[in-house]
Amino acid sequence: PYAAQISRFCVFWFVTQIIILPFALTLFLTKLSFTYFSGISLSGFAHNAFLAIIVLAFCMSIYGAYYESITVRTVRYDIKLNNLDSQAEGFRVAQLSDLHIGPYFSLEDLQSVMQKTADEKPNVLVITGDLIDDVAQLQVMTEIINNFADKFPHGIYYCWGNHEYFRNYAAISQALDRSKIKVLKNQHELLLDTPLPLYVLGIDYSFNRIGGAKQEYDGMLEKALADVQNPSTKILLAHHSIAIDNAFAYNIDLTLTGHTHGLQVNVLEKLLPNAFKYMRGMYNQGGMYGYVSTGVSGWFPFRFCCPPEIAIFTLKKF
């Protein structure tokens, strides 16, 4: 925890410099140009403006490092579907993604987030990858989640993220197998056995980034959809938001993803190129929904205008 706080302070200090530099440079060039062309000195104004820039930078950095990055909000969405069975009306799905349990998200934080999620009284909890970075905390992590299992009457489901492969896939897999979390790796599970059944599907993570990800995700989806009754309502869990395109092609009603963290900083979004096609929030295509969570935590302890979140989805008949 001490190393985490030291690194958080380093990030705060670094971001402060990043904010000060362009403003200070602009101020200096403006002062220089104005004095050159008018002969009037702006030293007093420039001094006060520079102090204001420093204060602004410190406030923004403190807010991003020590408040927004650790303040998890709850967002709620109504998902209106044409092919929803009347018995599934009002079914609530809670999504957690990218908790990255470790230096910047403690077991105490997990306890708090699980309680906040349970307080929403969802029918099912889904976790869309990157659950833990510090595998030394695996046992206690699973105990905490297990203690909340009865708060989610239709279960807890999970799909793999990339960090599980980076950290220790085998150890994480064994811990989850012993827990009350159901891992869906190119598989499906029946949530409601109704005339129009409700399924949850989960696919693995693809590291393919050179044009082959679409084909790989298609193959995973075909395995997950095997023996799924049609017509039905389908909820897909995938870590990377790139899989939303595949889900739309396979007529998946609701796809829940993460991975991007919403980039953690949401400034000048319209001016800067997006790193991901599906960055954050809700996307809709032909009555199908794809959602990208900003995540609960992250591996970089700073956020600005992109708070961490618990997402709640209520299924409603269109």
HUBELHU-V938155 format. One record per pair of residues at least 24 apart in sequence whose C-alpha atoms are under 10 Angstrom apart, sorted by sequence separation. I is the first residue (numbers start at 1). J is the second residue. D is the distance in whole Angstrom. If there is no record, write none. Layout:
I;J;D / I;J;D
//
This chain:
94;118;9 / 125;149;9 / 156;180;7 / 157;181;6 / 158;182;6 / 159;183;6 / 160;184;8 / 200;224;9 / 201;225;8 / 257;281;10 / 24;49;9 / 124;149;10 / 155;180;8 / 156;181;5 / 157;182;5 / 158;183;5 / 159;184;5 / 160;185;7 / 200;225;10 / 217;242;9 / 218;243;9 / 221;246;8 / 225;250;9 / 23;49;10 / 24;50;7 / 27;53;10 / 94;120;8 / 106;132;10 / 125;151;9 / 126;152;10 / 155;181;7 / 156;182;6 / 157;183;6 / 158;184;6 / 159;185;6 / 199;225;10 / 217;243;7 / 221;247;8 / 256;282;9 / 280;306;9 / 23;50;8 / 24;51;10 / 93;120;10 / 94;121;9 / 95;122;10 / 105;132;9 / 124;151;9 / 125;152;6 / 131;158;9 / 155;182;8 / 156;183;9 / 157;184;7 / 158;185;9 / 159;186;9 / 201;228;10 / 216;243;10 / 217;244;10 / 218;245;10 / 219;246;10 / 225;252;10 / 255;282;10 / 92;120;9 / 93;121;9 / 94;122;6 / 99;127;9 / 105;133;10 / 106;134;10 / 123;151;8 / 124;152;5 / 125;153;9 / 130;158;10 / 131;159;10 / 159;187;10 / 214;242;8 / 217;245;10 / 218;246;6 / 222;250;9 / 255;283;10 / 24;53;7 / 92;121;8 / 93;122;6 / 94;123;8 / 95;124;9 / 96;125;8 / 97;126;8 / 98;127;8 / 99;128;9 / 100;129;9 / 101;130;9 / 102;131;10 / 104;133;10 / 105;134;10 / 122;151;8 / 123;152;5 / 124;153;6 / 125;154;8 / 126;155;8 / 127;156;8 / 128;157;8 / 129;158;7 / 130;159;9 / 131;160;9 / 132;161;10 / 135;164;9 / 199;228;8 / 213;242;8 / 214;243;7 / 217;246;7 / 218;247;9 / 221;250;8 / 254;283;10 / 20;50;9 / 23;53;7 / 24;54;9 / 92;122;5 / 93;123;6 / 94;124;6 / 95;125;6 / 96;126;6 / 97;127;5 / 98;128;7 / 99;129;8 / 100;130;6 / 101;131;6 / 102;132;7 / 103;133;8 / 107;137;8 / 111;141;9 / 114;144;8 / 115;145;10 / 118;148;7 / 121;151;7 / 122;152;6 / 123;153;6 / 124;154;5 / 125;155;6 / 126;156;6 / 127;157;6 / 128;158;6 / 129;159;5 / 130;160;7 / 131;161;8 / 133;163;7 / 142;172;10 / 149;179;10 / 150;180;10 / 198;228;10 / 199;229;9 / 213;243;8 / 216;246;10 / 217;247;9 / 254;284;9 / 262;292;8 / 264;294;7 / 281;311;10 / 23;54;9 / 91;122;8 / 92;123;5 / 93;124;5 / 94;125;5 / 95;126;5 / 96;127;5 / 97;128;5 / 98;129;6 / 99;130;6 / 100;131;5 / 101;132;4 / 102;133;5 / 103;134;8 / 106;137;9 / 107;138;10 / 110;141;8 / 114;145;7 / 117;148;10 / 118;149;9 / 120;151;10 / 121;152;7 / 122;153;8 / 123;154;6 / 124;155;5 / 125;156;5 / 126;157;5 / 127;158;5 / 128;159;5 / 129;160;5 / 130;161;5 / 131;162;10 / 132;163;8 / 133;164;7 / 149;180;7 / 186;217;9 / 197;228;9 / 198;229;9 / 214;245;8 / 215;246;9 / 218;249;9 / 221;252;10 / 253;284;10 / 261;292;8 / 262;293;7 / 263;294;8 / 264;295;9 / 287;318;10 / 21;53;9 / 90;122;10 / 91;123;6 / 92;124;7 / 93;125;6 / 94;126;6 / 95;127;6 / 96;128;7 / 97;129;6 / 98;130;5 / 99;131;5 / 100;132;4 / 101;133;6 / 102;134;5 / 118;150;10 / 119;151;9 / 121;153;9 / 122;154;9 / 123;155;8 / 124;156;6 / 125;157;6 / 126;158;6 / 127;159;7 / 128;160;7 / 129;161;4 / 130;162;7 / 131;163;8 / 132;164;7 / 135;167;7 / 148;180;10 / 149;181;8 / 157;189;9 / 197;229;7 / 206;238;10 / 214;246;7 / 218;250;9 / 245;277;10 / 253;285;10 / 260;292;8 / 261;293;7 / 262;294;5 / 263;295;10 / 20;53;6 / 21;54;10 / 90;123;9 / 91;124;9 / 92;125;9 / 93;126;7 / 94;127;8 / 95;128;7 / 96;129;9 / 97;130;7 / 98;131;6 / 99;132;7 / 100;133;5 / 101;134;6 / 102;135;8 / 107;140;8 / 108;141;10 / 111;144;7 / 114;147;10 / 115;148;8 / 118;151;6 / 123;156;9 / 124;157;8 / 125;158;9 / 126;159;8 / 127;160;9 / 128;161;7 / 129;162;7 / 130;163;5 / 131;164;8 / 133;166;9 / 134;167;8 / 135;168;7 / 138;171;8 / 139;172;10 / 142;175;7 / 146;179;7 / 147;180;9 / 186;219;9 / 187;220;9 / 188;221;10 / 196;229;8 / 197;230;8 / 198;231;10 / 199;232;8 / 200;233;9 / 201;234;7 / 202;235;9 / 203;236;8 / 204;237;9 / 205;238;7 / 206;239;9 / 207;240;10 / 213;246;10 / 244;277;10 / 245;278;9 / 253;286;10 / 254;287;9 / 255;288;8 / 256;289;9 / 257;290;8 / 258;291;8 / 259;292;8 / 260;293;8 / 261;294;4 / 262;295;8 / 264;297;9 / 19;53;8 / 20;54;6 / 23;57;10 / 70;104;8 / 96;130;10 / 97;131;7 / 98;132;8 / 99;133;9 / 100;134;8 / 101;135;9 / 102;136;9 / 107;141;7 / 110;144;8 / 111;145;8 / 114;148;7 / 117;151;9 / 118;152;7 / 127;161;10 / 129;163;8 / 130;164;6 / 133;167;6 / 134;168;9 / 135;169;10 / 138;172;7 / 141;175;9 / 142;176;7 / 145;179;8 / 146;180;6 / 186;220;5 / 187;221;8 / 196;230;8 / 197;231;8 / 198;232;6 / 199;233;6 / 200;234;6 / 201;235;6 / 202;236;6 / 203;237;6 / 204;238;7 / 205;239;6 / 206;240;8 / 242;276;8 / 244;278;8 / 251;285;10 / 253;287;8 / 254;288;6 / 255;289;6 / 256;290;6 / 257;291;6 / 258;292;5 / 259;293;8 / 260;294;7 / 261;295;5 / 264;298;8 / 19;54;9 / 20;55;9 / 69;104;9 / 70;105;8 / 96;131;9 / 98;133;10 / 102;137;8 / 106;141;9 / 110;145;8 / 114;149;10 / 117;152;10 / 129;164;8 / 130;165;9 / 132;167;8 / 133;168;9 / 136;171;10 / 141;176;10 / 145;180;8 / 146;181;8 / 185;220;8 / 186;221;6 / 187;222;9 / 188;223;9 / 189;224;9 / 196;231;6 / 197;232;5 / 198;233;5 / 199;234;5 / 200;235;5 / 201;236;5 / 202;237;5 / 203;238;6 / 204;239;8 / 205;240;7 / 241;276;8 / 242;277;7 / 243;278;10 / 251;286;9 / 252;287;10 / 253;288;5 / 254;289;5 / 255;290;5 / 256;291;5 / 257;292;5 / 258;293;5 / 259;294;8 / 260;295;8 / 261;296;8 / 263;298;10 / 20;56;9 / 21;57;10 / 101;137;8 / 108;144;9 / 111;147;10 / 115;151;9 / 130;166;10 / 132;168;10 / 135;171;8 / 138;174;10 / 139;175;7 / 142;178;8 / 143;179;8 / 145;181;8 / 154;190;10 / 155;191;9 / 185;221;10 / 186;222;8 / 187;223;7 / 188;224;5 / 189;225;10 / 195;231;9 / 196;232;5 / 197;233;6 / 198;234;6 / 199;235;6 / 200;236;6 / 201;237;6 / 202;238;6 / 203;239;8 / 204;240;9 / 206;242;10 / 240;276;10 / 241;277;8 / 242;278;7 / 248;284;9 / 249;285;10 / 251;287;9 / 252;288;7 / 253;289;6 / 254;290;6 / 255;291;6 / 256;292;6 / 257;293;6 / 258;294;7 / 259;295;8 / 261;297;8 / 264;300;9 / 17;54;9 / 19;56;9 / 20;57;6 / 72;109;10 / 101;138;9 / 107;144;8 / 111;148;9 / 114;151;10 / 130;167;10 / 135;172;7 / 138;175;7 / 139;176;9 / 142;179;6 / 143;180;9 / 154;191;7 / 186;223;6 / 187;224;4 / 188;225;7 / 195;232;8 / 196;233;7 / 197;234;8 / 198;235;8 / 199;236;8 / 200;237;7 / 201;238;9 / 202;239;9 / 203;240;10 / 206;243;9 / 241;278;6 / 242;279;10 / 248;285;7 / 251;288;7 / 252;289;8 / 253;290;8 / 254;291;8 / 255;292;9 / 256;293;8 / 257;294;9 / 258;295;6 / 261;298;7 / 264;301;9 / 265;302;8 / 266;303;8 / 267;304;8 / 16;54;8 / 19;57;6 / 20;58;9 / 138;176;9 / 141;179;10 / 142;180;8 / 154;192;9 / 185;223;9 / 186;224;4 / 187;225;7 / 188;226;8 / 190;228;9 / 194;232;9 / 205;243;9 / 240;278;9 / 241;279;8 / 248;286;8 / 251;289;10 / 252;290;9 / 257;295;9 / 258;296;10 / 260;298;10 / 261;299;10 / 264;302;7 / 265;303;5 / 266;304;6 / 267;305;7 / 16;55;10 / 18;57;9 / 19;58;9 / 70;109;9 / 74;113;10 / 133;172;10 / 139;178;10 / 142;181;8 / 185;224;8 / 186;225;8 / 187;226;8 / 188;227;9 / 189;228;9 / 190;229;10 / 241;280;9 / 244;283;9 / 248;287;10 / 249;288;10 / 259;298;10 / 264;303;5 / 265;304;5 / 266;305;5 / 267;306;9 / 16;56;9 / 17;57;8 / 72;112;10 / 73;113;10 / 101;141;8 / 132;172;8 / 135;175;10 / 139;179;9 / 165;205;9 / 184;224;9 / 186;226;9 / 188;228;8 / 203;243;9 / 245;285;10 / 248;288;7 / 263;303;9 / 264;304;6 / 265;305;6 / 266;306;6 / 16;57;5 / 17;58;9 / 19;60;9 / 72;113;8 / 131;172;9 / 164;205;10 / 187;228;10 / 192;233;10 / 247;288;9 / 248;289;8 / 262;303;10 / 263;304;10 / 264;305;8 / 265;306;6 / 266;307;9 / 15;57;8 / 16;58;6 / 19;61;8 / 74;116;8 / 159;201;9 / 160;202;8 / 161;203;10 / 162;204;9 / 163;205;10 / 191;233;10 / 247;289;9 / 248;290;8 / 261;303;9 / 264;306;5 / 265;307;9 / 15;58;9 / 16;59;9 / 18;61;10 / 73;116;9 / 74;117;8 / 157;200;8 / 158;201;10 / 159;202;5 / 160;203;7 / 161;204;7 / 162;205;6 / 191;234;10 / 247;290;8 / 262;305;10 / 263;306;8 / 264;307;7 / 13;57;10 / 16;60;8 / 17;61;9 / 72;116;9 / 76;120;10 / 157;201;9 / 158;202;7 / 159;203;6 / 160;204;5 / 161;205;6 / 162;206;8 / 190;234;9 / 191;235;10 / 244;288;10 / 262;306;7 / 264;308;8 / 12;57;10 / 13;58;8 / 15;60;9 / 16;61;6 / 157;202;8 / 158;203;9 / 159;204;6 / 160;205;6 / 161;206;9 / 162;207;8 / 189;234;10 / 244;289;9 / 245;290;9 / 261;306;8 / 262;307;9 / 12;58;8 / 15;61;6 / 16;62;9 / 74;120;9 / 159;205;8 / 160;206;10 / 188;234;9 / 244;290;6 / 261;307;9 / 262;308;9 / 14;61;9 / 15;62;9 / 188;235;9 / 243;290;9 / 244;291;8 / 261;308;8 / 12;60;9 / 13;61;8 / 188;236;9 / 244;292;9 / 261;309;10 / 12;61;5 / 13;62;9 / 15;64;9 / 187;236;10 / 188;237;10 / 241;290;8 / 11;61;9 / 12;62;7 / 15;65;9 / 241;291;8 / 242;292;10 / 12;63;9 / 186;237;10 / 201;252;10 / 241;292;6 / 9;61;10 / 12;64;8 / 13;65;10 / 184;236;10 / 185;237;10 / 186;238;10 / 240;292;9 / 241;293;9 / 9;62;9 / 11;64;10 / 12;65;6 / 184;237;8 / 185;238;10 / 202;255;10 / 239;292;9 / 11;65;7 / 12;66;8 / 127;181;9 / 184;238;10 / 200;254;10 / 201;255;9 / 202;256;10 / 235;289;10 / 236;290;9 / 238;292;10 / 239;293;10 / 10;65;10 / 126;181;9 / 127;182;10 / 200;255;10 / 235;290;10 / 256;311;10 / 9;65;8 / 125;181;9 / 126;182;9 / 127;183;9 / 8;65;7 / 9;66;9 / 126;183;10 / 8;66;8 / 94;152;9 / 93;152;9 / 254;313;10 / 92;152;10 / 5;66;10 / 93;154;10 / 95;156;10 / 97;158;10 / 254;315;10 / 94;156;9 / 95;157;10 / 96;158;10 / 97;159;10 / 95;158;10 / 98;161;8 / 100;163;8 / 97;161;9 / 100;164;10 / 98;163;9 / 124;191;9 / 123;191;10 / 126;200;9 / 128;202;9 / 128;203;10 / 129;204;9 / 124;200;10 / 126;202;10 / 129;205;9 / 159;236;10 / 160;237;9 / 161;238;8 / 162;239;8 / 159;237;6 / 160;238;8 / 161;239;5 / 162;240;9 / 158;237;8 / 159;238;6 / 160;239;7 / 161;240;8 / 157;237;9 / 158;238;9 / 159;239;7 / 160;240;10 / 158;239;10 / 8;103;10 / 7;103;9 / 8;104;8 / 161;257;10 / 163;259;10 / 7;104;10 / 161;258;9 / 162;259;8 / 4;102;9 / 5;103;9 / 159;257;10 / 161;259;8 / 4;103;5 / 5;104;8 / 3;103;8 / 4;104;6 / 1;102;9 / 2;103;9 / 4;105;10 / 91;192;10 / 1;103;6 / 1;104;8 / 88;191;10 / 1;105;10 / 88;192;7 / 1;106;9 / 87;192;9 / 88;193;10 / 87;193;10 / 88;194;8 / 85;192;9 / 87;194;7 / 91;198;10 / 86;194;9 / 87;195;9 / 88;196;9 / 128;236;10 / 129;237;9 / 85;194;7 / 86;195;9 / 87;196;9 / 88;197;9 / 128;237;6 / 129;238;8 / 130;239;8 / 84;194;10 / 85;195;7 / 86;196;9 / 87;197;10 / 88;198;8 / 126;236;10 / 127;237;8 / 128;238;6 / 129;239;5 / 84;195;10 / 85;196;5 / 87;198;10 / 126;237;8 / 127;238;9 / 128;239;5 / 129;240;9 / 84;196;7 / 85;197;7 / 127;239;9 / 128;240;9 / 83;196;7 / 84;197;8 / 85;198;8 / 83;197;10 / 84;198;8 / 128;256;7 / 129;257;8 / 130;258;9 / 127;256;9 / 128;257;6 / 129;258;8 / 130;259;8 / 126;256;9 / 127;257;9 / 128;258;6 / 129;259;8 / 127;258;9 / 128;259;8 / 98;239;9 / 93;235;10 / 95;237;10 / 97;239;8 / 88;233;9 / 84;231;10 / 85;232;8 / 83;231;8 / 84;232;8 / 85;233;8 / 83;232;7 / 84;233;6 / 83;233;7 / 84;234;10 / 82;233;9 / 83;234;10 / 81;233;9 / 97;256;9 / 98;257;10 / 96;256;10 / 97;257;8 / 98;258;7 / 95;256;8 / 96;257;10 / 97;258;6 / 98;259;7 / 95;257;9 / 96;258;9 / 97;259;8 / 98;260;9 / 95;258;10 / 98;261;7 / 97;261;9 / 128;293;9 / 130;295;9 / 131;296;10 / 133;298;10 / 129;295;10 / 131;297;10 / 133;299;9 / 128;295;9 / 130;297;10 / 130;298;9 / 84;253;9 / 83;253;9 / 82;253;9 / 81;253;7 / 80;253;10 / 81;254;9 / 79;253;9 / 79;254;8 / 113;296;8 / 126;311;10 / 110;296;10 / 109;296;10 / 125;312;9 / 109;297;10 / 120;310;10 / 122;312;8 / 105;296;9 / 106;297;10 / 121;312;10 / 122;313;9 / 123;314;10 / 105;297;6 / 120;312;8 / 122;314;9 / 104;297;7 / 105;298;8 / 117;310;7 / 104;298;7 / 105;299;9 / 116;310;8 / 117;311;9 / 69;264;8 / 97;292;9 / 98;293;9 / 100;295;9 / 101;296;10 / 102;297;10 / 103;298;10 / 104;299;7 / 117;312;8 / 68;264;10 / 97;293;7 / 98;294;8 / 99;295;7 / 100;296;8 / 101;297;8 / 102;298;9 / 103;299;8 / 104;300;8 / 105;301;10 / 113;309;9 / 114;310;9 / 96;293;8 / 97;294;8 / 98;295;5 / 99;296;5 / 100;297;6 / 101;298;9 / 102;299;9 / 103;300;10 / 104;301;7 / 113;310;8 / 95;293;8 / 96;294;10 / 97;295;5 / 98;296;6 / 99;297;5 / 100;298;6 / 101;299;9 / 103;301;9 / 96;295;7 / 97;296;6 / 98;297;6 / 99;298;7 / 100;299;7 / 64;264;9 / 95;295;9 / 96;296;7 / 97;297;8 / 98;298;6 / 99;299;9 / 64;265;9 / 95;296;10 / 96;297;10 / 97;298;10 / 98;299;9 / 77;282;9 / 82;287;8 / 75;281;10 / 81;287;7 / 82;288;10 / 80;287;8 / 81;288;8 / 79;287;9 / 80;288;9 / 81;289;9 / 79;288;9 / 80;289;9 / 99;308;9 / 79;289;8 / 98;308;9 / 99;309;10 / 97;308;9 / 98;309;10 / 96;308;10 / 97;309;9 / 96;309;8 / 97;310;8 / 95;309;9 / 96;310;6 / 97;311;9 / 95;310;6 / 96;311;7 / 94;310;7 / 95;311;5 / 96;312;9 / 94;311;6 / 95;312;6 / 75;293;10 / 93;311;8 / 94;312;5 / 95;313;8 / 93;312;6 / 94;313;6 / 92;312;7 / 93;313;5 / 94;314;9 / 92;313;6 / 93;314;6 / 91;313;8 / 92;314;4 / 93;315;8 / 72;295;9 / 73;296;9 / 90;313;9 / 91;314;6 / 92;315;6 / 72;296;7 / 90;314;6 / 91;315;5 / 92;316;10 / 71;296;9 / 72;297;8 / 89;314;8 / 90;315;5 / 91;316;8 / 70;296;9 / 71;297;9 / 88;314;10 / 89;315;6 / 90;316;6 / 69;296;9 / 70;297;7 / 88;315;7 / 89;316;5 / 90;317;9 / 69;297;7 / 70;298;10 / 88;316;8 / 89;317;6 / 69;298;9 / 88;317;9 / 89;318;10 / 85;315;10 / 86;316;9 / 87;317;10 / 69;300;9 / 70;301;8 / 84;315;8 / 85;316;9 / 86;317;7 / 69;301;6 / 70;302;9 / 71;303;10 / 84;316;7 / 85;317;8 / 68;301;10 / 69;302;5 / 70;303;9 / 74;307;10 / 75;308;10 / 83;316;10 / 84;317;6 / 68;302;8 / 69;303;5 / 73;307;7 / 74;308;9 / 75;309;7 / 76;310;9 / 77;311;8 / 78;312;9 / 79;313;6 / 80;314;8 / 81;315;7 / 82;316;9 / 83;317;7 / 84;318;8 / 65;300;9 / 66;301;8 / 67;302;9 / 68;303;6 / 69;304;8 / 72;307;7 / 73;308;6 / 74;309;6 / 75;310;6 / 76;311;6 / 77;312;6 / 78;313;6 / 79;314;6 / 80;315;6 / 81;316;6 / 82;317;6 / 83;318;8 / 65;301;6 / 66;302;8 / 67;303;9 / 68;304;7 / 69;305;10 / 71;307;7 / 72;308;5 / 73;309;5 / 74;310;5 / 75;311;5 / 76;312;5 / 77;313;5 / 78;314;5 / 79;315;5 / 80;316;5 / 81;317;5 / 82;318;5 / 64;301;8 / 65;302;4 / 66;303;9 / 67;304;10 / 68;305;8 / 69;306;9 / 70;307;8 / 71;308;7 / 72;309;5 / 73;310;6 / 74;311;6 / 75;312;6 / 76;313;6 / 77;314;6 / 78;315;6 / 79;316;6 / 80;317;5 / 81;318;5 / 64;302;5 / 65;303;7 / 68;306;8 / 69;307;6 / 70;308;7 / 71;309;8 / 72;310;7 / 73;311;9 / 74;312;7 / 75;313;9 / 76;314;8 / 77;315;9 / 78;316;7 / 79;317;8 / 80;318;5 / 63;302;9 / 64;303;5 / 65;304;9 / 68;307;6 / 69;308;7 / 78;317;10 / 79;318;9 / 62;302;9 / 63;303;8 / 64;304;5 / 67;307;9 / 68;308;8 / 61;302;8 / 63;304;8 / 64;305;8 / 61;303;9 / 64;306;9 / 60;303;10 / 61;304;9 / 64;307;9 / 60;304;8 / 15;302;9 / 11;300;8 / 12;301;9 / 11;301;7 / 12;302;8 / 10;301;10 / 11;302;7 / 8;300;8 / 9;301;9 / 7;300;9 / 8;301;6 / 7;301;8 / 8;302;8 / 5;301;9 / 4;301;9
//
